[in-house]
Structure formats: structure tokens, C-alpha cells
Amino acid sequence: MTRLKVVFAGPHVTLQDRGRPGMLRFGVPASGPMDRAAFAIATRAAESASAIEVSLGGLALQALDGAVSLALAGGGFIAEHGGKGGSWQVLTLQEGETLRLRPGFWGAWTYVAVAGRVLAPDWLGAQATHGPSGLGGGRLTTGQVLEVQAPRLLPDAILPCPVFARPRRVFRAVAGPQDRFFAAADLKTFFSARFVVSTAIDRMGLRLQGPALVPVGALSIPSEPLLRGSVQVNGEGGTTVLMADHQTTGGYPKIATILDADLDALARVRPGDGVHFQRVDAAQALQIERAERIRADRG
């Protein structure tokens, strides 16, 4: 057994695994990592089922006793551990050593996968933390001590940062499913205007600043199921893209749906970043998703 002390944890630092797929019909969000691709790289390198998801607030971990290896992946974060390095590497924390992670020039999330099992609560069979409630493995707090069962040591290594993990500003989307509640000019505006990511972001969604897209006669529609990537528009015309911890139902109309293949890239944007949405039709979306699945399977 090895213990890791959380010397410091910023907001929205949580323990995540792959989430709870198939639970939306019971009113349970899937949760899981914001950047699923980076999470997969980190957990594969550490041979672990879960990882600590680190926000722009940063994280510092200290090995209290024993040694354990960690795999870092995601964003252009700065890792301080006997010097400065990047967030794409495998390193070993010896007893008494501290790893400090802070944001670099790009990316909003990075992942620390521990080579061993972090002992933390399960909720409905998963350690994935639902951010708003804290259910699951839980939010990390300063001063907390994590126990790691069966810690392992791995060779130090540099993890190549894939091209698809780099920053992007254009994201593909299909119109709807409720684009009928918007004027044709507003729909055209959504797919041509520049939006800016606001500071009102968390694991539930990204609120965008840009032209108002006021829906017509849509605010009395009944609540219906929601999916990750839905672009909701409130009564004042404000847009929000739903992310990992999104609610399972809602009554605001959805002007568009971001392709699943682009959601990890969208999760990497930071407050103040400008984004554009490129319209694709259903047939193009299917081709893109199939190609993405093939790429992911070849890993």
C-alpha cells in the first residue's frame, strides 16, 4: 500500500473512470472523463481503470510512503517533478517527492493515472465522479490522503502527444434536433459566427458568448432526453454545449448537436477561446464517426 497526499487541488479535480453508460434512462448522468482520448492514453500507459482528472486549477501530489508510478496525459500542462516537464509522460514518485501540475499554454484538462488501484467509493458500479453531487470516487480536496492498493513501478517514458489532441477551434455539428424553433437566419448565424467560451464552464457544460439566437415559441415544449454534445439555447438566446455531467432531461430547444468525434477537442478549449461550428449533414456525420471509431480501435 502506498499513500498519496493531496498537497493542493484546484476546483473540479475528480477521480474518473470510463463512466456509467446506459444509465441515462434512469436519470443518472454518464459522467466519466471530459477528454476521453487523453484519459485513455493515460490509463493505458499506467494499466489502470481510473485516473485523476485535473482542471486548470492544478494539482500537487506527494508520496507519503513507498513509491508509485504515474502516467500523465492531456493538454499542454506543466509537470514539476525534479525539474519541469510536460504532461505527456510516465514518471515515478519516490517517497517524499511531490508532483505539481499547472496549466501551460493550451488544454483545459489533464489526467494522472496511478499504476495501482486508488481506493475510493464506487457509485452504481463505477468510480466516475458526478461533479455536481460528488457521488462516485469523489472530488479531491487539499489535505486529503489517497490510498493506492498494489502500487507498481514503471519505466520512465515520454508519451507522444497525438495530432488529434492538439488545440482546435472549428467543431463539426449537425443541425437540430429542434432547429425548427429557430429562424433560418439564426440557424445560419450559428454555423457562421464566432463564439467565445465564457468563464461559466464546468463538467456539465460550456456556456458560449456570441450572437443571441432567440427561439420562437419553444419554451413551452416538454422536457425530453439530452445527450452529450447537445447545444441548448435558453429563452434569452444564450447557448450552452452539454458535456460529461449534463442533466438527463431538459426543455430548452437544441439548435444543433456537436459530433461525438469532436467533443474531446471541444473539452480542451479554455475560457476566452474563440470557436466556430461547421455544419455537416447526417450522412457526413456517420462517415466521420465511423472513421473515428476505426482510428480509436487501431489506437
Summary of the structure (lengths in Angstrom):
residues: 299
radius of gyration: 19.8
end to end distance: 31.7
largest distance: 62.6
contacts: 1038
relative contact order: 0.17
helix: 17%
strand: 34%
